[in-house]
């Protein structure tokens, strides 16, 4: 029984790739990498974004492999214009930059992958497949940066005693030390000691800052 024709055509479909990269040696590595991967094909390479935008190649491609540091205009500067003109293009950043700032700028501007050149040949093919399916993929170290960014921050415990927390609540409410002493049925000196301990534990030096510290 033969394969369904549509299924067969889908299996044969080649992913067309455009590369914008000014390092000739790295481009040669990319061509060598895809040479033995018949399902993917680099259809054009450009040294800068302007030449790529002035060609018809981006309109034919499914994937754009984009460097950041480029002559004339950086990859991140050009990215919004590229995606405005070719909204269906899947852009994977290939770079040596490990900065958080670069990573999040690439994501904000529409990149669907951020792969470091140092480990790109381990992850590039998978990144392309994920991009085609509507997913995203990053070098492990960059993925960890994203996870760290969105990880809930631990709630700091104030280490105050029950009585110190009671005094702190009265501080927030604007009570004076004399009023607190009457309210809690303790001496003024005891209130004063509690307030000093609160300042020390919260590392603040005023009632207002103590109140704000624990909001």
N, CA, C and O of each residue as an XYZ file, in Angstrom:
860
protein
N       0.857     -1.205      0.000
C       0.000      0.000      0.000
C       0.888      1.248      0.000
O       1.773      1.379      0.845
N       0.654      2.155     -0.939
C       1.509      3.327     -1.073
C       1.172      4.395     -0.056
O       0.083      4.402      0.519
N       2.118      5.300      0.164
C       1.894      6.412      1.084
C       0.918      7.403      0.489
O       0.870      7.590     -0.727
N       0.137      8.039      1.353
C      -0.714      9.128      0.906
C       0.151     10.204      0.262
O       1.197     10.560      0.804
N      -0.273     10.729     -0.894
C       0.545     11.675     -1.655
C       0.849     12.930     -0.841
O       1.977     13.424     -0.850
N      -0.171     13.449     -0.132
C       0.055     14.654      0.666
C       1.077     14.405      1.762
O       1.919     15.255      2.051
N       0.990     13.216      2.373
C       1.951     12.861      3.425
C       3.345     12.760      2.828
O       4.322     13.231      3.411
N       3.422     12.137      1.656
C       4.715     11.975      0.990
C       5.331     13.319      0.651
O       6.527     13.531      0.852
N       4.506     14.234      0.130
C       5.005     15.571     -0.238
C       5.470     16.326      0.997
O       6.465     17.050      0.965
N       4.723     16.142      2.100
C       5.096     16.831      3.344
C       6.446     16.334      3.832
O       7.282     17.116      4.285
N       6.651     15.009      3.733
C       7.910     14.435      4.188
C       9.070     14.936      3.341
O      10.186     15.083      3.838
N       8.810     15.197      2.067
C       9.862     15.629      1.157
C      10.123     17.125      1.242
O      11.133     17.614      0.735
N       9.210     17.851      1.884
C       9.315     19.306      1.901
C      10.610     19.757      2.574
O      10.953     19.300      3.664
N      11.308     20.643      1.914
C      12.588     21.130      2.421
C      12.374     22.451      3.150
O      11.654     23.329      2.673
N      13.001     22.578      4.296
C      12.954     23.835      5.042
C      13.995     24.783      4.465
O      15.195     24.522      4.535
N      13.526     25.877      3.898
C      14.433     26.849      3.283
C      14.930     27.834      4.343
O      14.157     28.385      5.126
N      16.238     28.032      4.335
C      16.891     28.838      5.369
C      17.683     29.975      4.739
O      18.373     29.785      3.737
N      17.578     31.154      5.335
C      18.438     32.282      4.975
C      19.342     32.578      6.161
O      18.907     32.516      7.311
N      20.593     32.898      5.881
C      21.565     33.207      6.924
C      22.035     34.647      6.762
O      22.412     35.056      5.664
N      22.015     35.415      7.842
C      22.637     36.748      7.847
C      23.759     36.686      8.876
O      23.517     36.661     10.083
N      24.972     36.662      8.380
C      26.159     36.429      9.214
C      27.374     36.975      8.489
O      27.558     36.703      7.303
N      28.215     37.748      9.186
C      29.372     38.353      8.526
C      30.678     37.599      8.740
O      31.721     38.010      8.233
N      30.631     36.501      9.485
C      31.831     35.687      9.696
C      31.857     34.581      8.638
O      31.087     33.623      8.714
N      32.738     34.718      7.666
C      32.760     33.785      6.544
C      33.061     32.355      6.982
O      32.473     31.409      6.457
N      33.965     32.193      7.932
C      34.299     30.846      8.391
C      33.101     30.170      9.043
O      32.859     28.981      8.837
N      32.355     30.939      9.830
C      31.181     30.360     10.478
C      30.121     29.989      9.443
O      29.435     28.976      9.582
N      29.995     30.811      8.412
C      29.048     30.503      7.339
C      29.431     29.184      6.651
O      28.560     28.379      6.321
N      30.725     28.968      6.440
C      31.186     27.709      5.844
C      30.810     26.523      6.720
O      30.412     25.473      6.218
N      30.939     26.695      8.040
C      30.535     25.629      8.964
C      29.045     25.338      8.827
O      28.628     24.180      8.853
N      28.241     26.397      8.680
C      26.800     26.206      8.540
C      26.470     25.439      7.256
O      25.651     24.521      7.264
N      27.114     25.826      6.161
C      26.869     25.128      4.899
C      27.273     23.654      5.021
O      26.565     22.776      4.527
N      28.385     23.386      5.665
C      28.840     22.004      5.858
C      27.856     21.229      6.726
O      27.576     20.058      6.470
N      27.331     21.897      7.759
C      26.387     21.255      8.674
C      25.122     20.814      7.940
O      24.623     19.709      8.152
N      24.603     21.704      7.063
C      23.354     21.399      6.368
C      23.554     20.562      5.102
O      22.585     20.063      4.528
N      24.774     20.411      4.678
C      25.059     19.660      3.449
C      24.517     18.242      3.529
O      24.019     17.710      2.536
N      24.608     17.630      4.694
C      24.178     16.244      4.855
C      22.819     16.129      5.554
O      22.456     15.071      6.068
N      22.089     17.226      5.561
C      20.738     17.226      6.126
C      19.778     17.672      5.033
O      19.496     18.860      4.870
N      19.286     16.692      4.291
C      18.529     16.970      3.069
C      17.201     17.681      3.335
O      16.625     18.278      2.426
N      16.714     17.619      4.576
C      15.426     18.259      4.868
C      15.559     19.762      5.093
O      14.556     20.474      5.145
N      16.792     20.246      5.227
C      17.045     21.676      5.419
C      18.022     22.169      4.342
O      18.943     21.452      3.951
N      17.809     23.381      3.878
C      18.697     23.919      2.839
C      18.878     25.425      2.994
O      17.900     26.167      3.089
N      20.122     25.872      3.018
C      20.416     27.310      2.997
C      20.239     27.792      1.568
O      20.961     27.358      0.670
N      19.287     28.686      1.352
C      19.047     29.170     -0.008
C      19.800     30.465     -0.295
O      19.991     30.835     -1.453
N      20.227     31.157      0.769
C      21.008     32.384      0.537
C      21.693     32.801      1.828
O      21.200     32.566      2.931
N      22.837     33.422      1.649
C      23.590     33.983      2.773
C      23.872     35.451      2.488
O      24.209     35.823      1.364
N      23.730     36.291      3.531
C      24.024     37.720      3.401
C      24.972     38.142      4.516
O      24.961     37.566      5.605
N      25.782     39.138      4.239
C      26.714     39.646      5.232
C      26.092     40.738      6.092
O      26.622     41.068      7.153
N      24.958     41.310      5.639
C      24.295     42.354      6.422
C      22.793     42.314      6.183
O      22.318     41.687      5.236
N      22.059     42.986      7.047
C      20.598     42.936      6.997
C      20.030     43.726      5.818
O      19.001     43.351      5.257
N      20.691     44.802      5.448
C      20.193     45.636      4.351
C      20.120     44.849      3.051
O      19.119     44.911      2.338
N      21.182     44.108      2.744
C      21.187     43.315      1.515
C      20.102     42.238      1.555
O      19.465     41.950      0.542
N      19.902     41.654      2.723
C      18.867     40.623      2.856
C      17.482     41.211      2.614
O      16.655     40.604      1.933
N      17.228     42.403      3.176
C      15.925     43.044      3.023
C      15.679     43.494      1.582
O      14.530     43.599      1.153
N      16.742     43.756      0.842
C      16.612     44.199     -0.550
C      16.492     43.032     -1.529
O      16.366     43.241     -2.735
N      16.530     41.820     -1.014
C      16.419     40.645     -1.885
C      15.035     40.027     -1.729
O      14.229     40.488     -0.920
N      14.765     38.987     -2.502
C      13.496     38.276     -2.391
C      13.635     37.011     -1.549
O      12.654     36.298     -1.338
N      14.832     36.731     -1.071
C      15.104     35.459     -0.398
C      14.333     35.290      0.904
O      13.868     34.190      1.202
N      14.188     36.366      1.690
C      13.486     36.256      2.967
C      12.032     35.835      2.779
O      11.445     35.166      3.630
N      11.463     36.245      1.641
C      10.084     35.866      1.353
C       9.932     34.412      0.978
O       8.831     33.866      1.037
N      11.019     33.780      0.595
C      10.987     32.366      0.202
C      11.341     31.436      1.351
O      11.072     30.236      1.298
N      11.945     31.999      2.384
C      12.485     31.177      3.475
C      11.462     30.950      4.582
O      10.532     31.734      4.768
N      11.661     29.859      5.308
C      10.881     29.550      6.499
C      11.631     29.974      7.755
O      11.029     30.389      8.746
N      12.966     29.862      7.697
C      13.827     30.117      8.855
C      14.883     31.151      8.504
O      15.479     31.104      7.428
N      15.113     32.090      9.427
C      16.226     33.028      9.300
C      17.179     32.802     10.465
O      16.784     32.882     11.628
N      18.432     32.518     10.144
C      19.483     32.418     11.161
C      20.183     33.761     11.189
O      20.842     34.143     10.222
N      20.043     34.477     12.289
C      20.451     35.884     12.358
C      21.541     36.107     13.398
O      21.383     35.758     14.568
N      22.645     36.692     12.955
C      23.703     37.101     13.872
C      23.303     38.439     14.497
O      22.440     39.140     13.968
N      23.925     38.786     15.613
C      23.632     40.072     16.260
C      24.598     41.151     15.798
O      24.182     42.201     15.308
N      25.886     40.888     15.956
C      26.878     41.899     15.610
C      27.158     41.851     14.111
O      27.845     40.959     13.613
N      26.605     42.837     13.412
C      26.711     42.887     11.956
C      27.113     44.290     11.509
O      26.875     45.256     12.234
N      27.715     44.417     10.334
C      28.042     45.756      9.824
C      26.774     46.540      9.498
O      25.739     45.960      9.169
N      26.868     47.844      9.591
C      25.785     48.786      9.286
C      24.680     48.778     10.342
O      24.426     49.807     10.969
N      24.027     47.652     10.547
C      22.906     47.571     11.475
C      22.951     46.214     12.172
O      23.117     45.181     11.524
N      22.803     46.224     13.489
C      22.863     44.950     14.213
C      21.633     44.107     13.901
O      20.605     44.615     13.454
N      21.764     42.810     14.148
C      20.636     41.921     13.911
C      19.421     42.288     14.739
O      18.293     42.212     14.250
N      19.635     42.687     15.994
C      18.516     43.047     16.853
C      17.861     44.356     16.423
O      16.650     44.523     16.566
N      18.648     45.273     15.904
C      18.076     46.529     15.397
C      17.194     46.264     14.190
O      16.148     46.893     14.028
N      17.615     45.337     13.347
C      16.884     45.062     12.106
C      15.701     44.125     12.304
O      14.797     44.085     11.469
N      15.697     43.375     13.392
C      14.692     42.331     13.590
C      13.243     42.818     13.481
O      12.454     42.167     12.796
N      12.854     43.923     14.115
C      11.451     44.367     13.988
C      11.056     44.648     12.537
O       9.950     44.308     12.116
N      11.952     45.263     11.780
C      11.650     45.568     10.371
C      11.521     44.291      9.550
O      10.663     44.183      8.674
N      12.385     43.330      9.849
C      12.341     42.057      9.129
C      11.009     41.355      9.365
O      10.370     40.890      8.422
N      10.596     41.279     10.624
C       9.357     40.570     10.951
C       8.111     41.352     10.526
O       7.061     40.760     10.274
N       8.225     42.661     10.449
C       7.098     43.449      9.945
C       6.865     43.141      8.470
O       5.726     43.047      8.012
N       7.964     42.986      7.737
C       7.882     42.695      6.300
C       7.565     41.222      6.047
O       6.865     40.881      5.094
N       8.090     40.355      6.914
C       7.900     38.901      6.736
C       7.417     38.284      8.053
O       8.190     37.618      8.742
N       6.160     38.499      8.403
C       5.656     38.074      9.721
C       5.652     36.559      9.946
O       5.615     36.109     11.091
N       5.689     35.773      8.874
C       5.673     34.312      9.026
C       7.069     33.714      9.140
O       7.222     32.507      9.328
N       8.069     34.550      9.026
C       9.452     34.080      9.108
C       9.802     33.742     10.558
O       9.496     34.511     11.468
N      10.437     32.603     10.767
C      10.870     32.200     12.107
C      12.347     32.568     12.263
O      13.198     32.084     11.516
N      12.639     33.425     13.235
C      13.992     33.950     13.393
C      14.682     33.298     14.589
O      14.196     33.359     15.718
N      15.817     32.678     14.314
C      16.654     32.091     15.363
C      17.951     32.883     15.416
O      18.669     32.978     14.421
N      18.245     33.443     16.562
C      19.480     34.215     16.739
C      20.642     33.250     16.987
O      20.568     32.382     17.857
N      21.712     33.417     16.211
C      22.961     32.681     16.418
C      24.011     33.700     16.822
O      24.323     34.602     16.045
N      24.558     33.574     18.016
C      25.421     34.638     18.517
C      26.451     34.127     19.514
O      26.367     33.002     20.005
N      27.423     34.988     19.796
C      28.405     34.706     20.849
C      28.051     35.440     22.137
O      28.675     35.212     23.174
N      27.050     36.322     22.076
C      26.675     37.132     23.241
C      25.834     36.328     24.228
O      24.806     35.754     23.872
N      26.297     36.302     25.477
C      25.596     35.573     26.526
C      24.826     36.508     27.464
O      24.294     36.066     28.482
N      24.767     37.799     27.121
C      24.144     38.785     28.010
C      22.643     38.546     28.172
O      21.948     38.179     27.225
N      22.167     38.763     29.385
C      20.722     38.728     29.641
C      20.015     39.772     28.786
O      18.949     39.517     28.226
N      20.627     40.957     28.695
C      20.005     42.067     27.978
C      19.765     41.718     26.515
O      18.684     41.968     25.981
N      20.780     41.137     25.866
C      20.644     40.750     24.460
C      19.567     39.674     24.301
O      18.740     39.733     23.391
N      19.596     38.699     25.199
C      18.633     37.595     25.147
C      17.210     38.107     25.215
O      16.385     37.750     24.374
N      16.908     38.938     26.203
C      15.535     39.396     26.378
C      15.120     40.398     25.306
O      13.940     40.484     24.964
N      16.071     41.151     24.774
C      15.747     42.047     23.660
C      15.358     41.223     22.438
O      14.407     41.567     21.735
N      16.089     40.134     22.178
C      15.781     39.261     21.038
C      14.375     38.678     21.185
O      13.616     38.632     20.216
N      14.031     38.234     22.389
C      12.702     37.658     22.628
C      11.610     38.707     22.456
O      10.578     38.449     21.836
N      11.846     39.886     23.011
C      10.854     40.960     22.922
C      10.608     41.370     21.475
O       9.508     41.792     21.119
N      11.638     41.243     20.647
C      11.510     41.667     19.249
C      11.058     40.542     18.325
O      10.934     40.744     17.117
N      10.810     39.355     18.884
C      10.178     38.315     18.077
C      10.993     37.098     17.715
O      10.501     36.237     16.986
N      12.229     36.987     18.197
C      13.025     35.793     17.910
C      12.396     34.582     18.587
O      11.813     34.701     19.665
N      12.516     33.402     17.948
C      11.949     32.179     18.525
C      13.052     31.220     18.981
O      12.779     30.079     19.353
N      14.272     31.687     18.948
C      15.381     30.877     19.427
C      16.592     31.757     19.662
O      16.757     32.789     19.012
N      17.439     31.345     20.595
C      18.661     32.092     20.899
C      19.730     31.048     21.163
O      19.809     30.486     22.255
N      20.548     30.796     20.159
C      21.529     29.717     20.212
C      22.939     30.300     20.207
O      23.281     31.118     19.353
N      23.745     29.873     21.160
C      25.135     30.322     21.208
C      25.953     29.584     20.156
O      25.768     28.387     19.935
N      26.844     30.303     19.520
C      27.659     29.688     18.475
C      28.556     28.579     19.025
O      28.919     27.648     18.306
N      28.903     28.688     20.294
C      29.790     27.688     20.896
C      29.139     26.310     20.979
O      29.837     25.296     20.990
N      27.810     26.266     21.037
C      27.157     24.953     21.080
C      26.042     24.840     20.038
O      25.125     24.031     20.180
N      26.133     25.662     18.991
C      25.026     25.751     18.039
C      24.781     24.461     17.276
O      23.632     24.138     16.973
N      25.831     23.715     16.960
C      25.627     22.521     16.144
C      25.035     21.362     16.941
O      24.627     20.352     16.367
N      24.989     21.509     18.256
C      24.312     20.517     19.096
C      22.805     20.775     19.139
O      22.019     19.846     19.326
N      22.407     22.033     18.965
C      21.014     22.403     19.197
C      20.310     23.006     17.983
O      19.091     23.175     18.004
N      21.052     23.333     16.930
C      20.476     24.085     15.824
C      19.355     23.333     15.111
O      18.294     23.900     14.854
N      19.584     22.071     14.794
C      18.570     21.318     14.059
C      17.273     21.208     14.876
O      16.176     21.349     14.336
N      17.415     20.959     16.161
C      16.239     20.877     17.023
C      15.535     22.229     17.124
O      14.307     22.297     17.164
N      16.329     23.307     17.165
C      15.746     24.657     17.228
C      14.910     24.943     15.985
O      13.841     25.547     16.073
N      15.398     24.510     14.837
C      14.668     24.717     13.579
C      13.359     23.934     13.596
O      12.313     24.463     13.222
N      13.414     22.680     14.029
C      12.205     21.857     14.080
C      11.187     22.443     15.057
O       9.991     22.461     14.769
N      11.657     22.924     16.213
C      10.757     23.540     17.186
C      10.128     24.806     16.616
O       8.938     25.053     16.811
N      10.926     25.608     15.911
C      10.420     26.845     15.310
C       9.336     26.549     14.285
O       8.322     27.245     14.235
N       9.538     25.533     13.478
C       8.548     25.139     12.466
C       7.230     24.732     13.113
O       6.160     24.943     12.542
N       7.311     24.148     14.301
C       6.110     23.688     15.009
C       5.479     24.783     15.867
O       4.480     24.554     16.548
N       6.077     25.975     15.825
C       5.543     27.086     16.614
C       6.139     27.181     17.999
O       5.645     27.934     18.839
N       7.206     26.419     18.252
C       7.844     26.442     19.561
C       9.077     27.319     19.593
O       9.356     28.061     18.651
N       9.813     27.225     20.690
C      11.024     28.012     20.873
C      12.091     27.118     21.474
O      11.787     26.162     22.187
N      13.358     27.438     21.177
C      14.445     26.660     21.765
C      15.653     27.566     21.976
O      15.929     28.460     21.176
N      16.369     27.310     23.079
C      17.514     28.128     23.442
C      18.672     27.228     23.844
O      18.477     26.081     24.245
N      19.878     27.765     23.731
C      21.012     27.066     24.321
C      20.713     26.869     25.798
O      20.100     27.741     26.414
N      21.131     25.741     26.391
C      20.788     25.459     27.792
C      21.114     26.589     28.756
O      20.312     26.896     29.637
N      22.284     27.214     28.604
C      22.655     28.285     29.532
C      21.735     29.491     29.397
O      21.480     30.193     30.376
N      21.230     29.737     28.174
C      20.323     30.863     27.967
C      18.917     30.521     28.463
O      18.208     31.382     28.985
N      18.522     29.260     28.297
C      17.227     28.822     28.820
C      17.203     28.969     30.336
O      16.182     29.334     30.918
N      18.345     28.679     30.972
C      18.427     28.815     32.427
C      18.257     30.264     32.858
O      17.651     30.539     33.893
N      18.789     31.193     32.065
C      18.633     32.620     32.372
C      17.151     33.008     32.349
O      16.686     33.788     33.181
N      16.426     32.450     31.383
C      14.996     32.747     31.275
C      14.249     32.181     32.485
O      13.398     32.852     33.069
N      14.577     30.944     32.853
C      13.941     30.322     34.017
C      14.228     31.113     35.288
O      13.339     31.318     36.115
N      15.474     31.553     35.438
C      15.853     32.328     36.621
C      15.093     33.650     36.685
O      14.713     34.119     37.758
N      14.884     34.238     35.509
C      14.205     35.534     35.444
C      12.758     35.423     35.929
O      12.250     36.316     36.607
N      12.100     34.307     35.571
C      10.688     34.161     35.904
C      10.451     33.341     37.168
O       9.306     33.148     37.576
N      11.525     32.858     37.788
C      11.382     32.083     39.014
C      10.871     32.993     40.130
O      11.393     34.092     40.318
N       9.849     32.542     40.878
C       9.326     33.385     41.981
C      10.434     33.708     42.978
O      11.203     32.832     43.373
N      10.505     34.967     43.378
C      11.506     35.382     44.348
C      11.095     34.899     45.748
O       9.932     35.024     46.133
N      12.041     34.353     46.496
C      11.693     33.881     47.848
C      11.242     35.028     48.746
O      11.805     36.122     48.720
N      10.221     34.749     49.532
C       9.711     35.764     50.456
C      10.659     35.870     51.641
O      10.957     34.878     52.306
N      11.122     37.071     51.889
C      12.039     37.271     53.012
C      11.275     37.245     54.331
O      10.256     37.919     54.482
N      11.768     36.472     55.269
C      11.181     36.457     56.600
C      11.815     37.573     57.424
O      13.020     37.809     57.351
N      10.985     38.250     58.206
C      11.537     39.394     58.937
C      12.212     39.010     60.259
O      12.895     39.834     60.868
N      12.020     37.745     60.706
C      12.669     37.255     61.935
C      12.293     38.067     63.170
O      13.023     38.074     64.162
N      11.167     38.740     63.106
C      10.712     39.498     64.275
C       9.943     38.583     65.224
O       9.296     37.629     64.792
N      10.020     38.877     66.504
C       9.237     38.127     67.490
C       7.767     38.529     67.376
O       7.426     39.489     66.685
N       6.903     37.779     68.065
C       5.480     38.095     68.037
C       5.232     39.520     68.531
O       4.461     40.265     67.926
N       5.891     39.897     69.640
C       5.690     41.234     70.190
C       6.247     42.304     69.253
O       5.643     43.365     69.098
N       7.395     42.032     68.626
C       7.984     42.996     67.694
C       7.077     43.195     66.478
O       6.972     44.304     65.954
N       6.430     42.134     66.038
C       5.483     42.270     64.925
C       4.275     43.110     65.338
O       3.743     43.877     64.536
N       3.848     42.961     66.585
C       2.737     43.783     67.085
C       3.137     45.259     67.104
O       2.360     46.130     66.713
N       4.369     45.528     67.566
C       4.871     46.908     67.585
C       4.982     47.443     66.160
O       4.641     48.596     65.895
N       5.456     46.608     65.255
C       5.597     47.034     63.857
C       4.244     47.410     63.261
O       4.147     48.405     62.543
N       3.209     46.641     63.541
C       1.872     46.950     63.031
C       1.386     48.297     63.564
O       0.723     49.056     62.855
N       1.725     48.583     64.823
C       1.337     49.880     65.393
C       2.155     51.015     64.774
O       1.653     52.122     64.575
N       3.420     50.723     64.474
C       4.242     51.715     63.763
C       3.605     52.070     62.425
O       3.523     53.239     62.051
N       3.159     51.046     61.718
C       2.513     51.265     60.420
C       1.255     52.113     60.566
O       0.922     52.921     59.699
N       0.562     51.904     61.694
C      -0.696     52.639     61.921
C      -0.456     54.062     62.420
O      -1.400     54.839     62.557
N       0.817     54.407     62.694
C       1.142     55.770     63.082
C       1.133     56.041     64.575
O       1.149     57.201     64.987
N       1.106     54.987     65.402
C       1.116     55.177     66.855
C       2.477     55.701     67.315
O       3.510     55.337     66.753
N       2.471     56.554     68.335
C       3.718     56.983     68.967
C       4.149     55.891     69.954
O       3.371     54.989     70.261
N       5.375     55.976     70.443
C       5.867     54.986     71.412
C       5.027     55.020     72.699
O       4.739     53.982     73.293
N       4.650     56.213     73.106
C       3.830     56.339     74.317
C       2.475     55.675     74.126
O       1.976     54.987     75.016
N       1.882     55.893     72.941
C       0.578     55.287     72.650
C       0.689     53.761     72.547
O      -0.207     53.030     72.970
N       1.807     53.298     71.976
C       2.017     51.855     71.862
C       2.144     51.217     73.239
O       1.591     50.147     73.495
N       2.867     51.877     74.109
C       3.049     51.353     75.466
C       1.689     51.175     76.147
O       1.442     50.155     76.791
N       0.809     52.172     76.002
C      -0.523     52.093     76.611
C      -1.360     51.002     75.942
O      -2.077     50.258     76.610
N      -1.259     50.920     74.625
C      -2.040     49.941     73.867
C      -1.639     48.512     74.223
O      -2.493     47.636     74.359
N      -0.333     48.281     74.376
C       0.163     46.923     74.622
C       0.344     46.630     76.117
O       0.705     45.521     76.512
N       0.082     47.655     76.935
C       0.208     47.506     78.391
C       1.633     47.111     78.795
O       1.850     46.223     79.619
N       2.585     47.805     78.184
C       3.992     47.611     78.529
C       4.619     48.980     78.730
O       4.009     50.003     78.419
N       5.854     48.997     79.257
C       6.488     50.288     79.553
C       7.005     50.948     78.276
O       7.207     50.302     77.248
N       7.208     52.252     78.384
C       7.762     53.038     77.273
C       9.128     52.489     76.900
O       9.439     52.341     75.718
N       9.965     52.180     77.925
C      11.319     51.670     77.654
C      11.280     50.332     76.909
O      12.127     50.063     76.057
N      10.302     49.510     77.235
C      10.168     48.220     76.544
C       9.797     48.437     75.075
O      10.331     47.776     74.185
N       8.881     49.367     74.838
C       8.518     49.714     73.449
C       9.743     50.219     72.707
O       9.995     49.826     71.568
N      10.506     51.095     73.360
C      11.703     51.659     72.740
C      12.695     50.558     72.356
O      13.304     50.608     71.287
N      12.853     49.569     73.234
C      13.752     48.444     72.957
C      13.247     47.638     71.753
O      14.029     47.245     70.887
N      11.923     47.395     71.711
C      11.349     46.652     70.584
C      11.571     47.399     69.260
O      11.912     46.791     68.246
N      11.375     48.702     69.286
C      11.549     49.500     68.071
C      13.000     49.432     67.584
O      13.248     49.285     66.387
N      13.953     49.538     68.509
C      15.368     49.443     68.135
C      15.687     48.075     67.534
O      16.442     47.979     66.566
N      15.109     47.016     68.109
C      15.331     45.677     67.571
C      14.735     45.520     66.164
O      15.314     44.866     65.296
N      13.562     46.139     65.964
C      12.921     46.104     64.640
C      13.809     46.786     63.609
O      14.036     46.257     62.521
N      14.318     47.989     63.970
C      15.197     48.712     63.050
C      16.408     47.855     62.674
O      16.811     47.784     61.513
N      16.969     47.212     63.691
C      18.189     46.425     63.473
C      17.909     45.211     62.576
O      18.664     44.929     61.646
N      16.823     44.503     62.867
C      16.513     43.298     62.105
C      16.093     43.606     60.673
O      16.390     42.838     59.757
N      15.407     44.722     60.480
C      14.973     45.101     59.136
C      15.977     45.991     58.419
O      15.785     46.369     57.263
N      17.046     46.316     59.128
C      18.116     47.143     58.558
C      17.576     48.483     58.048
O      17.856     48.893     56.922
N      16.797     49.152     58.902
C      16.255     50.465     58.570
C      16.547     51.414     59.737
O      17.017     50.996     60.794
N      16.257     52.694     59.518
C      16.565     53.652     60.579
C      15.451     54.659     60.832
O      15.700     55.730     61.387
N      14.217     54.325     60.430
C      13.099     55.222     60.737
C      11.802     54.433     60.761
O      11.720     53.336     60.209
N      10.775     55.007     61.412
C       9.461     54.368     61.462
C       8.902     54.130     60.070
O       8.390     53.052     59.768
N       9.007     55.160     59.214
C       8.432     55.055     57.865
C       9.107     53.944     57.075
O       8.439     53.148     56.413
N      10.458     53.893     57.148
C      11.164     52.874     56.404
C      10.856     51.479     56.946
O      10.783     50.520     56.178
N      10.674     51.359     58.263
C      10.323     50.071     58.862
C       8.965     49.614     58.368
O       8.772     48.438     58.058
N       8.032     50.537     58.296
C       6.686     50.210     57.823
C       6.714     49.806     56.351
O       6.101     48.810     55.968
N       7.414     50.567     55.538
C       7.494     50.272     54.098
C       8.237     48.969     53.829
O       7.909     48.241     52.891
N       9.227     48.683     54.648
C      10.054     47.482     54.447
C       9.204     46.225     54.494
O       9.500     45.245     53.811
N       8.173     46.251     55.279
C       7.379     45.034     55.480
C       6.033     45.088     54.753
O       5.165     44.253     55.010
N       5.846     46.047     53.858
C       4.590     46.128     53.087
C       4.589     45.059     52.010
O       3.627     44.951     51.249
